[in-house]
Amino acid sequence: MTLKAVDAFIRALAAANPNAESELIYNSTFELLVSVVLSAQATDVSVNKATRALYERAPDARSMATLGEETIGEYIRTIGLWRSKAKNVALLCDQLLTLHGGEVPSDRDALEALPGVGRKTANVVMNIAFGADTMAVDTHIFRIGNRTGLAPGTNTRQVEDGLVKRIPKGLLRDAHHWLILHGRYVCKARRPECWRCTATEWCTYPEKILAP
């Protein structure tokens, strides 16, 4: 896809969903961080259901650390990989308290040093909480980057770098949301609903499905 087409593609998604935002429910940067950690290999819906009661009891790093791994696990049992996630959240909170005064750092290296936080999670937190022009490549964005021709790559970092380089700077931050939601609800994995896509004109996918 040419740079001109990339610009048009992203602007078409923006016009179709101008107020796109994360579907995770949170009330603070700390809650956002924990929710993103929990969302790995889990749906936002399942995370929101599990964290509602958890955040009512423990809305910050100190109160979450006080709960401990076992009690955190009781709240998130319905989420995939809940045992390892409960351990990571408990350790994450301890590290936030020890190294950052209980606050979530905005620095990438500091974020990625936290238990359970990889590049994708750091990108999400930096984008949403701190306004950084980052692109968190999940399975949806990886698929779209390759399928449409936006930014082909054999791994998530290649797709991320391609999108950051090719999407106009003024659109990059919000493009993270436009692409995730587009992949979740329109450009689906098994059967993309191209007939509903407002950007299909610029998409290079050779097997477009143009009728339901």
Secondary structure, DSSP 8 states (H G I E B T S, - for coil): --HHHHHHHHHHHHHHSTT-------SSHHHHHHHHHHTTTS-HHHHHHHHHHHHHH--SHHHHHHHHHHHHHHHSTTSTTHHHHHHHHHHHHHHHHHHHTT-----HHHHHTSTT--HHHHHHHHHHHH--------HHHHHHHHHHSSS--SSHHHHHHHHHHHS-HHHHHHHHHHHHHHHHHTS-SSS--GGG-TTTTT---TT-----
